[in-house]
Amino acid sequence: MITEFNRFQLEAVKTGRNVVFQVTVFQKRDRDRAKLFAETQCSDPYHFMIQFIIREAPTFEKLLEKFYRQLDHRGFVPLRYRVRENGKWAEWQPVALDS
């Protein structure tokens, strides 16, 4: 069964332009395991559409790490993110990158 796990926003910068990604995270349960999935998209001056697809992350933290790697690969620098909790957006948190 697939259900909504949570939502988050992530702000990143590329070529001097800030982009806020709206991401819905889904959880798929198979027997005794749960895996997280997410997908979002944007455009930039060089590309009509850029898709980001994150598959089979065991935890929300691992999902964020996979998203950060995809952002980096496409030239974005993640700045901050916030999670939707109890119907309200939490405070913005800085992105902690392990460089």
N, CA, C and O atoms as a Tinker XYZ file with bonds, in Angstrom:
   396  protein
     1  N      0.834000   -1.169000    0.000000    73     2
     2  CA     0.000000    0.000000    0.000000    64     1     3
     3  C      0.890000    1.247000    0.000000    63     2     4     5
     4  O      1.896000    1.305000    0.707000    81     3
     5  N      0.507000    2.228000   -0.793000    73     3     6
     6  CA     1.261000    3.486000   -0.870000    64     5     7
     7  C      0.457000    4.582000   -0.191000    63     6     8     9
     8  O     -0.717000    4.790000   -0.497000    81     7
     9  N      1.112000    5.289000    0.748000    73     7    10
    10  CA     0.482000    6.391000    1.469000    64     9    11
    11  C      1.409000    7.592000    1.482000    63    10    12    13
    12  O      2.612000    7.462000    1.257000    81    11
    13  N      0.842000    8.763000    1.748000    73    11    14
    14  CA     1.666000    9.962000    1.877000    64    13    15
    15  C      2.407000    9.910000    3.206000    63    14    16    17
    16  O      1.800000    9.690000    4.255000    81    15
    17  N      3.727000   10.115000    3.159000    73    15    18
    18  CA     4.564000   10.066000    4.358000    64    17    19
    19  C      4.700000   11.463000    4.962000    63    18    20    21
    20  O      4.430000   11.663000    6.147000    81    19
    21  N      5.121000   12.429000    4.141000    73    19    22
    22  CA     5.182000   13.825000    4.564000    64    21    23
    23  C      5.427000   14.713000    3.352000    63    22    24    25
    24  O      5.527000   14.232000    2.223000    81    23
    25  N      5.520000   16.010000    3.601000    73    23    26
    26  CA     5.832000   16.991000    2.563000    64    25    27
    27  C      6.959000   17.865000    3.081000    63    26    28    29
    28  O      7.071000   18.131000    4.278000    81    27
    29  N      7.789000   18.304000    2.150000    73    27    30
    30  CA     8.821000   19.270000    2.540000    64    29    31
    31  C      9.105000   20.215000    1.401000    63    30    32    33
    32  O      8.799000   19.929000    0.243000    81    31
    33  N      9.697000   21.353000    1.744000    73    31    34
    34  CA    10.163000   22.330000    0.782000    64    33    35
    35  C     11.666000   22.427000    0.943000    63    34    36    37
    36  O     12.189000   22.379000    2.055000    81    35
    37  N     12.354000   22.563000   -0.182000    73    35    38
    38  CA    13.802000   22.720000   -0.140000    64    37    39
    39  C     14.174000   23.875000   -1.058000    63    38    40    41
    40  O     13.771000   23.911000   -2.220000    81    39
    41  N     14.940000   24.812000   -0.529000    73    39    42
    42  CA    15.401000   25.955000   -1.315000    64    41    43
    43  C     16.834000   25.698000   -1.762000    63    42    44    45
    44  O     17.698000   25.349000   -0.957000    81    43
    45  N     17.072000   25.876000   -3.059000    73    43    46
    46  CA    18.409000   25.685000   -3.635000    64    45    47
    47  C     18.679000   26.839000   -4.594000    63    46    48    49
    48  O     17.760000   27.539000   -5.019000    81    47
    49  N     19.954000   27.026000   -4.927000    73    47    50
    50  CA    20.336000   28.103000   -5.835000    64    49    51
    51  C     21.125000   27.518000   -7.000000    63    50    52    53
    52  O     21.931000   26.603000   -6.832000    81    51
    53  N     20.870000   28.075000   -8.198000    73    51    54
    54  CA    21.628000   27.703000   -9.394000    64    53    55
    55  C     21.678000   28.932000  -10.295000    63    54    56    57
    56  O     20.659000   29.576000  -10.542000    81    55
    57  N     22.855000   29.242000  -10.776000    73    55    58
    58  CA    23.094000   30.411000  -11.640000    64    57    59
    59  C     22.469000   31.686000  -11.058000    63    58    60    61
    60  O     21.881000   32.487000  -11.785000    81    59
    61  N     22.603000   31.860000   -9.753000    73    59    62
    62  CA    22.116000   33.064000   -9.090000    64    61    63
    63  C     20.613000   33.120000   -8.886000    63    62    64    65
    64  O     20.091000   34.143000   -8.443000    81    63
    65  N     19.923000   32.070000   -9.193000    73    63    66
    66  CA    18.460000   32.032000   -9.066000    64    65    67
    67  C     18.053000   31.036000   -7.991000    63    66    68    69
    68  O     18.458000   29.874000   -8.026000    81    67
    69  N     17.247000   31.496000   -7.030000    73    67    70
    70  CA    16.756000   30.605000   -5.977000    64    69    71
    71  C     15.513000   29.871000   -6.466000    63    70    72    73
    72  O     14.634000   30.454000   -7.100000    81    71
    73  N     15.464000   28.587000   -6.159000    73    71    74
    74  CA    14.338000   27.730000   -6.524000    64    73    75
    75  C     13.860000   27.047000   -5.255000    63    74    76    77
    76  O     14.665000   26.512000   -4.492000    81    75
    77  N     12.546000   27.063000   -5.025000    73    75    78
    78  CA    11.974000   26.338000   -3.894000    64    77    79
    79  C     11.242000   25.127000   -4.455000    63    78    80    81
    80  O     10.263000   25.261000   -5.190000    81    79
    81  N     11.724000   23.955000   -4.102000    73    79    82
    82  CA    11.122000   22.699000   -4.537000    64    81    83
    83  C     10.030000   22.304000   -3.553000    63    82    84    85
    84  O     10.236000   22.354000   -2.341000    81    83
    85  N      8.872000   21.913000   -4.068000    73    83    86
    86  CA     7.781000   21.380000   -3.269000    64    85    87
    87  C      7.816000   19.862000   -3.459000    63    86    88    89
    88  O      7.643000   19.377000   -4.577000    81    87
    89  N      8.033000   19.122000   -2.397000    73    87    90
    90  CA     8.215000   17.682000   -2.523000    64    89    91
    91  C      7.232000   16.942000   -1.614000    63    90    92    93
    92  O      7.123000   17.231000   -0.423000    81    91
    93  N      6.521000   15.983000   -2.207000    73    91    94
    94  CA     5.665000   15.085000   -1.435000    64    93    95
    95  C      6.374000   13.740000   -1.362000    63    94    96    97
    96  O      6.803000   13.201000   -2.383000    81    95
    97  N      6.495000   13.206000   -0.170000    73    95    98
    98  CA     7.171000   11.924000    0.048000    64    97    99
    99  C      6.095000   10.860000    0.283000    63    98   100   101
   100  O      5.192000   11.037000    1.100000    81    99
   101  N      6.217000    9.755000   -0.453000    73    99   102
   102  CA     5.287000    8.642000   -0.310000    64   101   103
   103  C      5.996000    7.453000    0.323000    63   102   104   105
   104  O      7.199000    7.256000    0.152000    81   103
   105  N      5.227000    6.680000    1.050000    73   103   106
   106  CA     5.756000    5.487000    1.702000    64   105   107
   107  C      5.062000    4.264000    1.121000    63   106   108   109
   108  O      3.835000    4.211000    1.030000    81   107
   109  N      5.867000    3.282000    0.731000    73   107   110
   110  CA     5.329000    2.022000    0.218000    64   109   111
   111  C      5.684000    0.930000    1.216000    63   110   112   113
   112  O      6.849000    0.743000    1.568000    81   111
   113  N      4.657000    0.212000    1.667000    73   111   114
   114  CA     4.864000   -0.874000    2.621000    64   113   115
   115  C      4.749000   -2.210000    1.907000    63   114   116   117
   116  O      3.769000   -2.482000    1.214000    81   115
   117  N      5.764000   -3.033000    2.089000    73   115   118
   118  CA     5.778000   -4.406000    1.587000    64   117   119
   119  C      6.053000   -5.314000    2.772000    63   118   120   121
   120  O      7.160000   -5.339000    3.310000    81   119
   121  N      5.050000   -6.043000    3.162000    73   119   122
   122  CA     5.150000   -6.952000    4.312000    64   121   123
   123  C      5.654000   -6.211000    5.534000    63   122   124   125
   124  O      4.904000   -5.432000    6.122000    81   123
   125  N      6.903000   -6.426000    5.939000    73   123   126
   126  CA     7.411000   -5.799000    7.159000    64   125   127
   127  C      8.373000   -4.644000    6.876000    63   126   128   129
   128  O      8.972000   -4.103000    7.806000    81   127
   129  N      8.530000   -4.258000    5.604000    73   127   130
   130  CA     9.457000   -3.171000    5.271000    64   129   131
   131  C      8.702000   -1.977000    4.703000    63   130   132   133
   132  O      7.631000   -2.117000    4.112000    81   131
   133  N      9.290000   -0.798000    4.896000    73   131   134
   134  CA     8.731000    0.426000    4.328000    64   133   135
   135  C      9.838000    1.142000    3.568000    63   134   136   137
   136  O     10.969000    1.227000    4.045000    81   135
   137  N      9.513000    1.657000    2.384000    73   135   138
   138  CA    10.467000    2.403000    1.574000    64   137   139
   139  C      9.831000    3.733000    1.187000    63   138   140   141
   140  O      8.625000    3.820000    0.954000    81   139
   141  N     10.664000    4.761000    1.125000    73   139   142
   142  CA    10.185000    6.095000    0.784000    64   141   143
   143  C     10.528000    6.442000   -0.661000    63   142   144   145
   144  O     11.575000    6.055000   -1.180000    81   143
   145  N      9.620000    7.181000   -1.297000    73   143   146
   146  CA     9.779000    7.627000   -2.673000    64   145   147
   147  C      9.378000    9.099000   -2.752000    63   146   148   149
   148  O      8.515000    9.551000   -1.999000    81   147
   149  N     10.002000    9.846000   -3.663000    73   147   150
   150  CA     9.621000   11.246000   -3.868000    64   149   151
   151  C      9.986000   11.652000   -5.284000    63   150   152   153
   152  O     10.830000   11.035000   -5.934000    81   151
   153  N      9.327000   12.705000   -5.741000    73   151   154
   154  CA     9.581000   13.201000   -7.083000    64   153   155
   155  C      9.231000   14.685000   -7.115000    63   154   156   157
   156  O      8.249000   15.109000   -6.506000    81   155
   157  N     10.034000   15.472000   -7.825000    73   155   158
   158  CA     9.744000   16.889000   -8.030000    64   157   159
   159  C     10.395000   17.314000   -9.335000    63   158   160   161
   160  O     11.128000   16.540000   -9.950000    81   159
   161  N     10.128000   18.537000   -9.756000    73   159   162
   162  CA    10.702000   19.029000  -11.001000    64   161   163
   163  C     10.851000   20.533000  -10.955000    63   162   164   165
   164  O     10.255000   21.199000  -10.109000    81   163
   165  N     11.648000   21.069000  -11.869000    73   163   166
   166  CA    11.818000   22.507000  -12.012000    64   165   167
   167  C     12.334000   22.775000  -13.424000    63   166   168   169
   168  O     12.516000   21.848000  -14.214000    81   167
   169  N     12.563000   24.020000  -13.728000    73   167   170
   170  CA    13.191000   24.386000  -14.996000    64   169   171
   171  C     14.279000   25.401000  -14.690000    63   170   172   173
   172  O     14.295000   26.002000  -13.616000    81   171
   173  N     15.185000   25.588000  -15.635000    73   171   174
   174  CA    16.211000   26.616000  -15.503000    64   173   175
   175  C     16.414000   27.234000  -16.883000    63   174   176   177
   176  O     15.788000   26.787000  -17.844000    81   175
   177  N     17.262000   28.239000  -17.009000    73   175   178
   178  CA    17.433000   28.893000  -18.319000    64   177   179
   179  C     17.924000   27.957000  -19.423000    63   178   180   181
   180  O     17.742000   28.262000  -20.602000    81   179
   181  N     18.538000   26.833000  -19.075000    73   179   182
   182  CA    19.106000   25.933000  -20.067000    64   181   183
   183  C     18.241000   24.701000  -20.343000    63   182   184   185
   184  O     18.432000   24.028000  -21.356000    81   183
   185  N     17.296000   24.402000  -19.453000    73   183   186
   186  CA    16.486000   23.188000  -19.576000    64   185   187
   187  C     15.022000   23.526000  -19.337000    63   186   188   189
   188  O     14.684000   24.239000  -18.393000    81   187
   189  N     14.162000   23.010000  -20.197000    73   187   190
   190  CA    12.730000   23.242000  -20.033000    64   189   191
   191  C     12.224000   22.583000  -18.752000    63   190   192   193
   192  O     11.464000   23.189000  -17.996000    81   191
   193  N     12.644000   21.353000  -18.511000    73   191   194
   194  CA    12.215000   20.648000  -17.304000    64   193   195
   195  C     13.326000   19.735000  -16.798000    63   194   196   197
   196  O     13.959000   19.010000  -17.566000    81   195
   197  N     13.544000   19.787000  -15.498000    73   195   198
   198  CA    14.488000   18.888000  -14.838000    64   197   199
   199  C     13.692000   18.103000  -13.810000    63   198   200   201
   200  O     13.055000   18.692000  -12.937000    81   199
   201  N     13.720000   16.782000  -13.903000    73   199   202
   202  CA    13.012000   15.942000  -12.941000    64   201   203
   203  C     13.987000   15.350000  -11.935000    63   202   204   205
   204  O     15.110000   14.974000  -12.272000    81   203
   205  N     13.534000   15.279000  -10.710000    73   203   206
   206  CA    14.283000   14.659000   -9.632000    64   205   207
   207  C     13.418000   13.518000   -9.097000    63   206   208   209
   208  O     12.307000   13.749000   -8.620000    81   207
   209  N     13.922000   12.300000   -9.177000    73   207   210
   210  CA    13.177000   11.135000   -8.715000    64   209   211
   211  C     14.036000   10.406000   -7.681000    63   210   212   213
   212  O     15.170000   10.016000   -7.963000    81   211
   213  N     13.489000   10.231000   -6.504000    73   211   214
   214  CA    14.204000    9.549000   -5.423000    64   213   215
   215  C     13.432000    8.266000   -5.136000    63   214   216   217
   216  O     12.237000    8.302000   -4.842000    81   215
   217  N     14.117000    7.146000   -5.223000    73   215   218
   218  CA    13.461000    5.846000   -5.054000    64   217   219
   219  C     14.090000    5.058000   -3.912000    63   218   220   221
   220  O     15.297000    5.114000   -3.676000    81   219
   221  N     13.253000    4.342000   -3.233000    73   219   222
   222  CA    13.644000    3.340000   -2.245000    64   221   223
   223  C     14.634000    3.818000   -1.192000    63   222   224   225
   224  O     15.688000    3.214000   -0.997000    81   223
   225  N     14.292000    4.886000   -0.531000    73   223   226
   226  CA    15.097000    5.341000    0.604000    64   225   227
   227  C     14.518000    4.723000    1.877000    63   226   228   229
   228  O     13.303000    4.751000    2.071000    81   227
   229  N     15.359000    4.169000    2.742000    73   227   230
   230  CA    14.842000    3.521000    3.951000    64   229   231
   231  C     14.360000    4.520000    5.014000    63   230   232   233
   232  O     13.471000    4.197000    5.802000    81   231
   233  N     14.941000    5.731000    5.043000    73   231   234
   234  CA    14.552000    6.747000    6.025000    64   233   235
   235  C     14.441000    8.101000    5.336000    63   234   236   237
   236  O     14.918000    8.282000    4.215000    81   235
   237  N     13.806000    9.050000    6.020000    73   235   238
   238  CA    13.680000   10.399000    5.473000    64   237   239
   239  C     15.054000   11.049000    5.306000    63   238   240   241
   240  O     15.273000   11.773000    4.335000    81   239
   241  N     15.974000   10.808000    6.228000    73   239   242
   242  CA    17.318000   11.375000    6.134000    64   241   243
   243  C     18.048000   10.867000    4.893000    63   242   244   245
   244  O     18.721000   11.637000    4.207000    81   243
   245  N     17.916000    9.575000    4.604000    73   243   246
   246  CA    18.541000    9.000000    3.400000    64   245   247
   247  C     17.897000    9.567000    2.133000    63   246   248   249
   248  O     18.580000    9.786000    1.132000    81   247
   249  N     16.584000    9.803000    2.178000    73   247   250
   250  CA    15.905000   10.404000    1.040000    64   249   251
   251  C     16.460000   11.799000    0.774000    63   250   252   253
   252  O     16.720000   12.158000   -0.375000    81   251
   253  N     16.644000   12.591000    1.839000    73   251   254
   254  CA    17.231000   13.923000    1.680000    64   253   255
   255  C     18.640000   13.841000    1.103000    63   254   256   257
   256  O     18.991000   14.629000    0.225000    81   255
   257  N     19.448000   12.906000    1.580000    73   255   258
   258  CA    20.812000   12.744000    1.060000    64   257   259
   259  C     20.799000   12.439000   -0.435000    63   258   260   261
   260  O     21.591000   13.004000   -1.190000    81   259
   261  N     19.905000   11.549000   -0.867000    73   259   262
   262  CA    19.802000   11.220000   -2.286000    64   261   263
   263  C     19.379000   12.444000   -3.096000    63   262   264   265
   264  O     19.887000   12.673000   -4.194000    81   263
   265  N     18.455000   13.220000   -2.557000    73   263   266
   266  CA    18.004000   14.439000   -3.236000    64   265   267
   267  C     19.152000   15.448000   -3.335000    63   266   268   269
   268  O     19.341000   16.072000   -4.379000    81   267
   269  N     19.920000   15.608000   -2.246000    73   267   270
   270  CA    21.067000   16.527000   -2.269000    64   269   271
   271  C     22.058000   16.130000   -3.365000    63   270   272   273
   272  O     22.573000   16.993000   -4.076000    81   271
   273  N     22.327000   14.825000   -3.503000    73   271   274
   274  CA    23.266000   14.352000   -4.538000    64   273   275
   275  C     22.754000   14.664000   -5.939000    63   274   276   277
   276  O     23.523000   15.062000   -6.813000    81   275
   277  N     21.447000   14.481000   -6.149000    73   275   278
   278  CA    20.883000   14.801000   -7.457000    64   277   279
   279  C     20.957000   16.301000   -7.737000    63   278   280   281
   280  O     21.255000   16.711000   -8.858000    81   279
   281  N     20.688000   17.112000   -6.724000    73   279   282
   282  CA    20.797000   18.563000   -6.886000    64   281   283
   283  C     22.216000   18.954000   -7.259000    63   282   284   285
   284  O     22.427000   19.734000   -8.188000    81   283
   285  N     23.184000   18.414000   -6.539000    73   283   286
   286  CA    24.590000   18.711000   -6.804000    64   285   287
   287  C     24.985000   18.295000   -8.223000    63   286   288   289
   288  O     25.692000   19.028000   -8.915000    81   287
   289  N     24.534000   17.142000   -8.643000    73   287   290
   290  CA    24.848000   16.638000   -9.980000    64   289   291
   291  C     24.316000   17.573000  -11.075000    63   290   292   293
   292  O     24.910000   17.676000  -12.148000    81   291
   293  N     23.213000   18.240000  -10.803000    73   291   294
   294  CA    22.603000   19.128000  -11.788000    64   293   295
   295  C     22.968000   20.596000  -11.577000    63   294   296   297
   296  O     22.384000   21.476000  -12.208000    81   295
   297  N     23.932000   20.864000  -10.691000    73   295   298
   298  CA    24.446000   22.216000  -10.523000    64   297   299
   299  C     23.736000   23.085000   -9.509000    63   298   300   301
   300  O     23.995000   24.287000   -9.444000    81   299
   301  N     22.845000   22.511000   -8.714000    73   299   302
   302  CA    22.146000   23.266000   -7.673000    64   301   303
   303  C     22.915000   23.160000   -6.359000    63   302   304   305
   304  O     23.571000   22.153000   -6.090000    81   303
   305  N     22.826000   24.201000   -5.555000    73   303   306
   306  CA    23.406000   24.184000   -4.205000    64   305   307
   307  C     22.246000   24.277000   -3.220000    63   306   308   309
   308  O     21.603000   25.323000   -3.137000    81   307
   309  N     21.958000   23.202000   -2.465000    73   307   310
   310  CA    20.860000   23.258000   -1.499000    64   309   311
   311  C     21.208000   24.189000   -0.344000    63   310   312   313
   312  O     22.322000   24.158000    0.177000    81   311
   313  N     20.240000   25.020000    0.051000    73   311   314
   314  CA    20.460000   25.999000    1.108000    64   313   315
   315  C     19.753000   25.640000    2.406000    63   314   316   317
   316  O     20.374000   25.583000    3.468000    81   315
   317  N     18.450000   25.398000    2.314000    73   315   318
   318  CA    17.661000   25.141000    3.523000    64   317   319
   319  C     16.406000   24.362000    3.159000    63   318   320   321
   320  O     16.009000   24.305000    1.995000    81   319
   321  N     15.785000   23.763000    4.177000    73   319   322
   322  CA    14.557000   23.014000    3.955000    64   321   323
   323  C     13.652000   23.136000    5.174000    63   322   324   325
   324  O     14.080000   23.513000    6.265000    81   323
   325  N     12.388000   22.802000    4.948000    73   323   326
   326  CA    11.436000   22.742000    6.058000    64   325   327
   327  C     10.408000   21.662000    5.763000    63   326   328   329
   328  O     10.096000   21.370000    4.608000    81   327
   329  N      9.891000   21.076000    6.841000    73   327   330
   330  CA     8.956000   19.956000    6.747000    64   329   331
   331  C      7.581000   20.426000    7.202000    63   330   332   333
   332  O      7.466000   21.271000    8.090000    81   331
   333  N      6.558000   19.881000    6.597000    73   331   334
   334  CA     5.183000   20.188000    7.004000    64   333   335
   335  C      4.800000   19.232000    8.125000    63   334   336   337
   336  O      4.813000   18.013000    7.959000    81   335
   337  N      4.455000   19.826000    9.287000    73   335   338
   338  CA     4.102000   19.032000   10.464000    64   337   339
   339  C      2.785000   19.531000   11.040000    63   338   340   341
   340  O      2.616000   20.727000   11.277000    81   339
   341  N      1.865000   18.620000   11.262000    73   339   342
   342  CA     0.563000   18.957000   11.865000    64   341   343
   343  C     -0.149000   20.077000   11.110000    63   342   344   345
   344  O     -0.762000   20.951000   11.724000    81   343
   345  N     -0.069000   20.053000    9.793000    73   343   346
   346  CA    -0.773000   21.040000    8.980000    64   345   347
   347  C     -0.093000   22.388000    8.859000    63   346   348   349
   348  O     -0.651000   23.303000    8.253000    81   347
   349  N      1.113000   22.536000    9.428000    73   347   350
   350  CA     1.834000   23.815000    9.366000    64   349   351
   351  C      3.276000   23.562000    8.960000    63   350   352   353
   352  O      3.838000   22.500000    9.229000    81   351
   353  N      3.863000   24.552000    8.310000    73   351   354
   354  CA     5.281000   24.452000    7.950000    64   353   355
   355  C      6.147000   24.727000    9.165000    63   354   356   357
   356  O      5.935000   25.706000    9.881000    81   355
   357  N      7.111000   23.871000    9.393000    73   355   358
   358  CA     8.087000   24.076000   10.470000    64   357   359
   359  C      9.045000   25.190000   10.046000    63   358   360   361
   360  O      8.985000   25.670000    8.914000    81   359
   361  N      9.912000   25.591000   10.945000    73   359   362
   362  CA    10.915000   26.612000   10.633000    64   361   363
   363  C     11.918000   26.076000    9.617000    63   362   364   365
   364  O     12.166000   24.872000    9.553000    81   363
   365  N     12.489000   26.975000    8.828000    73   363   366
   366  CA    13.531000   26.590000    7.872000    64   365   367
   367  C     14.750000   26.093000    8.621000    63   366   368   369
   368  O     15.159000   26.689000    9.617000    81   367
   369  N     15.334000   24.999000    8.143000    73   367   370
   370  CA    16.555000   24.421000    8.711000    64   369   371
   371  C     17.657000   24.496000    7.670000    63   370   372   373
   372  O     17.405000   24.227000    6.495000    81   371
   373  N     18.869000   24.852000    8.066000    73   371   374
   374  CA    19.959000   24.851000    7.085000    64   373   375
   375  C     20.288000   23.424000    6.651000    63   374   376   377
   376  O     20.159000   22.477000    7.428000    81   375
   377  N     20.706000   23.292000    5.420000    73   375   378
   378  CA    21.108000   21.988000    4.902000    64   377   379
   379  C     22.496000   21.672000    5.409000    63   378   380   381
   380  O     23.416000   22.477000    5.260000    81   379
   381  N     22.656000   20.494000    6.014000    73   379   382
   382  CA    23.957000   20.047000    6.511000    64   381   383
   383  C     24.550000   19.098000    5.476000    63   382   384   385
   384  O     24.117000   17.952000    5.352000    81   383
   385  N     25.539000   19.580000    4.738000    73   383   386
   386  CA    26.179000   18.756000    3.704000    64   385   387
   387  C     27.465000   18.185000    4.238000    63   386   388   389
   388  O     28.247000   18.879000    4.887000    81   387
   389  N     27.685000   16.901000    3.959000    73   387   390
   390  CA    28.923000   16.239000    4.345000    64   389   391
   391  C     29.870000   16.322000    3.156000    63   390   392   393
   392  O     29.845000   15.468000    2.270000    81   391
   393  N     30.696000   17.349000    3.145000    73   391   394
   394  CA    31.617000   17.537000    2.012000    64   393   395
   395  C     32.970000   16.953000    2.288000    63   394   396
   396  O     33.859000   17.026000    1.440000    81   395
